[in-house]
Amino acid sequence: MAGFNTQLVHGKEIKDNNTGAVNIPVYNSSTYQYPKVGENVRWDYARSGNPTREFLEKQIAQLEHGACGFAFASGMAAIHAAFAIFRPGDHILIGDQLYGGTYRLLNQYFKLQGIAFTTVDTRNLEKVEAAIQNNTKAIYFEPVTNPLLQVTSVREIATIAKRHNLLTIVDNTFLTPYLQRPLELGADLVVHSATKYLSGHSDVIAGLVVAKTAALGQKIYFVQNALGGVLSPESANLVRRGIQTLGVRMEREQQNVAALIEFLQQRPEVVQLNYPGIAGTKDHAIAARECRGYGGVFSFVLDANTDATTFVNNLHLLKLAVSLGAVESLVELPYEMSHAELPPQERIQAGITPQLIRCAIGIEDCEDLIADIRAALAVARKKTAASV
């Protein structure tokens, strides 16, 4: 029998491929044994590949109907990988309403690497086409913007991109492949903050990229392997587990949103509601054609007689926090929180005012959510009236 210290290191021989496990095991090994020198192996080092991570990568590729998927340590790492395939001198069109972290990455990092960006309202197809330059390589946008929920047609942008031999890159975090599959609408790359709806429980940070073709996937894999910002096996397993309930969570969250929208439409304190599920707008018309649902996020603007800060501070069931897509409902002030990276003037110009509230709705009983909002509105209104 081997010595005790040898037993400490090696334990018993692993027979891990014949267990009958219904879920992929969490493979924590950082390195893998070669059968012998010179023999080809599927796994050698975990930065380059891991069985648990690969399961998730194949799963998201399948769900998005892409050729290959890649899992990263955060949504920002995934977005970084999508832009890292470009070279100094390239020009990229970007939507005029992007996540604050994306704005920071592009303006404070990639611009320094010699990549140029032009901001454009991707809903205005004439402006998009007019902004294309000889060195333009791609169009990047969020089909449903945060926090104003404005909708861009993936199909129409992809049509323009193909006409000019450009890539179409879509951040599908808000909708997920359950509600929209951009690759089917003509996109080339899809990115996700898997921290949000895909994992769905506010317990993991993760990012995903899906490529439409294997050739484009090779470029993403080079970035993933060379920079090493890969998702851990434990986190990959949490995202995989979250994906299993994506459909039931999204359905319940959308049901709750519908009830809350109906309630807020009757409230005098609310002067504007932003949600593509509200009929009668161009945003709704586009979403109805290209999506199978409208998501779990909406925003609204309070009138001048209602104190927005007091309102969010007096919510109890809706937690005051950034992020979205989890089983619990969250609320935030984009002007002060998620979009604070933008200069104040740009926030105001984009419609992100101090009175704007964003809600990311979970799976609680909608009656409880309505009661929480009603009580907070009463306090916010009362405080404003007392200060006048």
N, C-alpha and C positions, 0 to 999 in steps of 0.2 A: 504494500500500500504506500502511496506517495506521502511525503512528509506533510506536517500540519500546515506550514506556510504555503506549500504547493497547493494543498487542498483549499486554503483561503483564496488563492488566486483563481484556481480553475473550477472548483466545485465539481459537479457531475457533468458528464458530456451532454451537450444540448442537442435535443432532437425536436426541433421547433417547427417542422413542416408537416407533421402528421397528427396534429392534435384534434382536428375537427372544429376548431374555433370558428364561430359565426362572424366575428369581427376581426379585422386585421390586428395582430399583436403590435404593441409599442416596442419597436426595435431601438434600444438605447445605445447600441454599440457605435463607437466612433470609427472603428476600423474593422476590416473583415479579412479572414484568413484565406490565403491562396492555397489551393490543393497542392500545387507544386510550381516551381519556377517556370515562367513562360506560358502558363496556361491562362486562357482568357477567362475572366470572371465578370459576373454581372455587377457585383458590389466590391468596392475596394476602400473607399473613404467616404464618410457620411456627408461631407460638404458636397461631394459630387453626386451622391444619391443615397437614399435611405428607403427601405421597403414601406415603412409607415407613411412617409411623406409622398412616395410615389403613388400609393393608393389614392390619396387625396388629389394629387395632380391629375391622375387619370380620371378620377370621378368628376372634377370640375370641367375637364375637357369634354367628357361625355355629356354633361348637363348643358354646356354652352354650345355643343355641336362643333367643337374645334378639333384640330389635329393633335395638340399637346398642351398641357398645362404645367405651371410652375408655381411653387409655394414659397413665400418669402416671410421674413420675420415681422413684417408690418405692412400695412397698406401703402405707406410712403416708400418702403423698399420696393414694392411692386411697381409703383408709379415711376420710381427712379429707374428701374430696369427697362421700362417701356421707352423712356427718353434716352437712355444710355446707348441705344442702338444707333443714334444719329451722330454726326460728325461736326466738328467746327466748320462754320460756314453754312450749315443747313438752316432753313427757316421753317417754322412750324406755326400754323394757325391754332389759336386756343380760344375756347369759349370765354365770354366776358364774365361769367359767374362760375368760379371754380372754388373748390375747398381751399380754405386759407393756407393749409399746409402745402398744397400743390402750388399755390401762388408763390409762397416763400421759396420752395425748391427751384422753381423755374427762374425766378427773378434774382435770387441770391446765390444760386449755384450754377445752373446750366447756362445762364447768360455769361458767366465768367469763363465757361468752357468754349465760348465762341458760337453758341447756338442762338439764333435770333427768334423772337416770338412777336406775333401780332395778335392783339386781342380783338375779337369780333363777336357780334351777336349772331350765334349760329342759327337762330330762328329766321334771320334775314338772309335768304339764299343769294340774293344779288350782292350783298355786302361780302359774303363769304367768297364768292367767285371773284369779285373785284380785288380782294386782298391777296390772292394767290400771286406769288412771284416766281421768277425763273428758278430760284433755289428752294422753293417750298417743297417739303418732303411729306408732310402729314397734317391732318386736322385732328385735334384732340378736344373732347368736350364731354360734359355730363348730360345725358339725354333728359334727365329731370334735375334741375339745378337746386342747389342748397343755398339759402333757405327759402327762396321764393317759389319753388316748384314750377318753374317755367319749363316747357317741354320743347325739345328739338327733335325733328324727324331724323332718325338714324338712316333710314332708306334714302332720303333726299340728300343728306350730306355725303353719304357713301357714293351716290350717283355722281355728284360733283367731283369727289375725290378720284374716282376711277377715270373720269373724263380727262383729268390732268395727271394721271399716273401717281397719285398720292395715296398714302396709307390713311385709313380711318381708325382712330383709337378712341375707345369708349370706356368711360368709368361707369360700370353697371352696378355699383354698390347699392344704390337706392332700390332698384327693381329686382335684382338677382335674376338668374335664368328661369326662376319660377314665373316671373311676370314678363320678362322680355329677353330674347336671345339676339343680341346685336349682330353676331356673325351671320345669322340667317338673313339679316336685313342689309348685309353688304359690308359690315365692318371687318377689319383685319386683325385687330388686337382688342381684347377686353381685359380690363383691370378691375379688381375688387379689393376693397378693404374688407377682408373676411372677418375682421373684428366685429362687424355689424351683423347683418341679417343671417349670413351663412353660419356663423358660430352661434349667434343669437342669445347668449347668456351673460354677456359682460364679464367673461372670465378668461379671455385670451386675446392677444394681439397677433394679427396675421394678415397677409396679403397674397393675392393670387393673380396670375396673368394667364390668359388663354390665347394661343395663336391659331389663326385659321389654317395656316399651312405649316408643314414640317420645316420648310426652309426658313420661314420667319421665326419659328420656334427655336431653331439652332442659334439664332442671334440672341434670343432671350436667355437660352441656356448658358451661352458663353458668359453673359453678364452675371447670371446667378452663380455659376461655378467659380468665376474669376474673383468676384467681390465677396462671395461667401455669406451674403445676407439671407441664409436659408431658414426655413421654419423648423423648429425642433420637433422631434418625434412626438413628444407629449402634447405640444400645441396642435400638431397635425391631427392627432387623434381627437382632440376636443372639437376642432372644426368639422372633422368627419362625423362625429356624433351629433353636432348641431345640425348639420345638413339633413340628417335623417328626419328631423321634425320641421324642416323649412316650410313645407306645404301647409301643414296644419297651423303653424304659427302665423304665416302670412295671411291665411284666410281669417283667422280670429282677429288679428290686428286690423285688417281692413274693415271688418264688421264693426269694430269699436270706433274706427275713424268715421265711418258713415254716421253712426249715432252721435258722435261729438260734433261733426259738421252741422248736422240738423239742429242740435242744441244751440250752437254758437250763432247760427244764422238768425236766431230769434233774439239775441242779446244786443241791447242798444250800445254797449261798450265796444263792440267789435265793428270796426268800420271797413275792414277788408279781410277776406279769407282767401288763402292760396292753397289750392289742391286740384290736381288735374281730374279728379273724380267729379268735380262740379260741372255740370253740363252747361252749354251755352258759350263756351270760350274756344279759341283756337287751340289752346293747350289741351283741352279735353278732346277735341276732334282728332288731334295727332295721336294722343295716347290711346284713344279708342281703336285706332287703326293698327297700332304697332305693339300694343301691350295687352295682356290678359287681365290686368288689374292696375290699380293706381298707387299702391304702396301704403306704408304705415306712418308716413310723415306728412304733416301739414303745418302751415304757419298762419298767423293772423296779426292784424294791427289793431291796437287799442286806441280809443279816442283820447283826446288831450285831457279829458277829465278823469282818466283812470291811470293810476301810477303803475307803470309796467314792472318796476323793480319790486314794489310792494306786492304786486300780484304774484310774481314767481316766488318771492320769499315766503308767501303764505300758502303755497301748495304743499301738501303733505304726502299724498299718494304718488303724484308725479314728482319724481326726484329732480332737483336742480343739478344738472350735469350735462357735459358735452357727450357726444357720441349718440348712437341711435341703433335701432334694429334688435333690441333685446326683449326678453319676455316682460321686463318691467318698463313702465312708461317714464319717459324723461322729458324735461322741459328746459329751455335755455333762452337767454337773450343773445342772439347772434352778434349784435353790435358790440357787446361787452365780452363775449366768450369765443365762439367758434370762428368768428371772422375778425377778431381783433388784430390779426396780422395785417389786414388791409388798412391803408391810410384813411383817416376819418372822412375826408372828402370823397374818396372812392366808395366807401361804405354808403354814404348818403346818396351819391349818384346812382348806385346800384339798387337803391330802395331798401337798404338795410339800415333802418332807423332805430333809435332807442326805444320806440314803441312796438317794435316787431317781436313777436313771440314765436318760437318754433317748438312744436311738440312731436315727439317720436313715441308712438303709442304701442303699448304692450298687450298682454293677453288677459288683463284683469277684467272683472265685471264692469261693463261700461257704465252701469248705474253709479258705481263708486267713483269712477273717474269724473262723471258729470257733477256729482255732489262736491267733489274736491274743487273743481274749477268754479262752480257757482259760489262756494264759500269764499274763495280767494278773490273773486271779482268784487264781492260785497265789501271786503276789507279794503281793497285797493281804491274803490270808489269812495268809500267813507273817508279814507285818509285824505284824498284829494279835496273832497268837499270841506273838510275841517280846516285845510290849509288856505282856502280861498278867503 
